[in-house]
Amino acid sequence: MRLSLFALLFTCTTLFTVAELRAEEAPEKEETTGYSLIIKGHTFTPSEITIPANKRVKLIIDNQDDSAEEFESHELNREKVIAAKSKGVVLIGPLKPGSYKFVGEFHEETAKGTIIVK
């Protein structure tokens, strides 16, 4: 009985030690900053957003129109349909400094914008 109790205690101690070592090795999750975009009247507001270079960011897109819109950017390699009267999230980055265009594919003539990375 003592041997079984010792074996159980040894196993538990070993498992906790391994879990602690793995937790120390795990990289910290990077904070993701959110930036808001509003779709209204088939246009993006603001039409230009400045974000930091080399950081992952979250675009929170609020489609206030009565029809769906597709956020699309070939330069960012992203596209997402946002249903009417709803919100969607698009993760981008980390990006190098520069200028990245995006459009609302369903209304490209009016729904245009740029992400400036500094």
Order of alpha helices (4+ residues) and beta strands (2+ residues): alpha-beta-beta-beta-beta-beta-beta-beta-beta-beta
